[in-house]
Amino acid sequence: MTTFELSNKRILVTGGAGFLGRQVIDQLCQAGADSAKITVPRSREHDLRSLEVCQRVADQQDIIIHLAAHVGGIGLNREKPAELFYDNLIMGTQLIHAAHQVGVEKFVCVGTICAYPKFTPVPFKEDDLWNGYPEETNAPYGIAKKALLVQLQSYRQQYGFNGIYLLPVNLYGPEDNFDTSSSHVIPALIRKVHEAQIKGEKQLPVWGDGSPTREFLYSEDAARGIVMGTQSYNDSEPVNLGTGSEISIRDLITLICELMEFDGEIVWETDKPNGQPRRCLDTERAKQAFGFTAQVSFRQGLKNTIEWYRQNAA
């Protein structure tokens, strides 16, 4: 396994100021990268929907790790599907093209679990990525991100461009987005339980019927996997990053209530959408290709996330 030496590399991390991005930068530094050579383009100054901006930020870089995304939960996906499709496709496709144009050595694209078909055999194997249409509520986002895999593979074939594509499962952890209008399920539920406790409410409304299953990867583990892939993976095939274990939404909210000591009644809003029926990844390729396995237990990761929320966001 050839290891990409990071110590003298100029590295651009899009989305580097975000929830996952800060963890990735920390893991890059732990792996030997020079923090002074890591650049984080902020969206208010560098709109990656502009090709000219992409060319400017990519220039003089050795590695680009593309984390930036316009993303949210089921509510945002239903409300703004066009924005999610356009923003994610145009940012990624122009940045990849610019990176090729200016001679970037390696491009690391972080995709999404939403790219998988709605009905994928569990656990999801990377080879099943094209065997059907994604779950409808997040299909525009998932397809926009999946198109970047095709672009990287075609640029590798035609230009010899070294681009890799990593597929992390649903992430969670400290510093996550706890805004109820755009957050994913774990931060949304933590905030909902906390606010019910503050108001003294004895009922907790939760979307769906609790039957879907999800797999969750702690953000620090995800960041470590991304950096390991950056260092040691140089092939065209996509790679899942996950834990290989799933939990139902019903069991998830029960566990969150237990850890937060909330003893109210959970009211399932069955008129609201469930989302994809099951999500759980086959993680063997990451283990074989660059030795990645998740290390933080789900219970411990949840405890850390709840503690951070209560000390900071709340």
Rosetta blueprint (number, residue, H / E / L):
1 M L
2 T L
3 T L
4 F L
5 E L
6 L L
7 S L
8 N L
9 K L
10 R L
11 I E
12 L E
13 V E
14 T E
15 G L
16 G L
17 A L
18 G L
19 F H
20 L H
21 G H
22 R H
23 Q H
24 V H
25 I H
26 D H
27 Q H
28 L H
29 C H
30 Q H
31 A L
32 G L
33 A L
34 D L
35 S H
36 A H
37 K H
38 I E
39 T E
40 V L
41 P L
42 R L
43 S L
44 R L
45 E L
46 H L
47 D L
48 L L
49 R L
50 S L
51 L H
52 E H
53 V H
54 C H
55 Q H
56 R H
57 V H
58 A H
59 D L
60 Q L
61 Q L
62 D L
63 I E
64 I E
65 I E
66 H E
67 L L
68 A L
69 A L
70 H L
71 V L
72 G L
73 G L
74 I H
75 G H
76 L H
77 N H
78 R H
79 E H
80 K L
81 P H
82 A H
83 E H
84 L H
85 F H
86 Y H
87 D H
88 N H
89 L H
90 I H
91 M H
92 G H
93 T H
94 Q H
95 L H
96 I H
97 H H
98 A H
99 A H
100 H H
101 Q H
102 V H
103 G L
104 V L
105 E L
106 K E
107 F E
108 V E
109 C E
110 V E
111 G L
112 T L
113 I H
114 C H
115 A H
116 Y L
117 P E
118 K L
119 F L
120 T L
121 P L
122 V L
123 P L
124 F E
125 K L
126 E H
127 D H
128 D H
129 L L
130 W L
131 N L
132 G L
133 Y L
134 P E
135 E L
136 E H
137 T H
138 N H
139 A H
140 P H
141 Y H
142 G H
143 I H
144 A H
145 K H
146 K H
147 A H
148 L H
149 L H
150 V H
151 Q H
152 L H
153 Q H
154 S H
155 Y H
156 R H
157 Q H
158 Q H
159 Y H
160 G L
161 F L
162 N L
163 G E
164 I E
165 Y E
166 L E
167 L E
168 P E
169 V L
170 N E
171 L E
172 Y E
173 G L
174 P L
175 E L
176 D L
177 N L
178 F L
179 D L
180 T L
181 S L
182 S L
183 S L
184 H L
185 V H
186 I H
187 P H
188 A H
189 L H
190 I H
191 R H
192 K H
193 V H
194 H H
195 E H
196 A H
197 Q H
198 I H
199 K H
200 G L
201 E L
202 K L
203 Q E
204 L E
205 P E
206 V E
207 W E
208 G L
209 D L
210 G L
211 S L
212 P L
213 T E
214 R E
215 E L
216 F E
217 L E
218 Y E
219 S H
220 E H
221 D H
222 A H
223 A H
224 R H
225 G H
226 I H
227 V H
228 M H
229 G H
230 T H
231 Q H
232 S H
233 Y L
234 N L
235 D L
236 S L
237 E L
238 P L
239 V E
240 N E
241 L E
242 G L
243 T L
244 G L
245 S L
246 E L
247 I E
248 S E
249 I H
250 R H
251 D H
252 L H
253 I H
254 T H
255 L H
256 I H
257 C H
258 E H
259 L H
260 M H
261 E L
262 F L
263 D L
264 G L
265 E E
266 I E
267 V E
268 W E
269 E E
270 T L
271 D L
272 K L
273 P L
274 N L
275 G L
276 Q L
277 P L
278 R L
279 R L
280 C L
281 L E
282 D L
283 T L
284 E H
285 R H
286 A H
287 K H
288 Q H
289 A H
290 F H
291 G L
292 F L
293 T L
294 A L
295 Q L
296 V L
297 S L
298 F H
299 R H
300 Q H
301 G H
302 L H
303 K H
304 N H
305 T H
306 I H
307 E H
308 W H
309 Y H
310 R H
311 Q H
312 N L
313 A L
314 A L
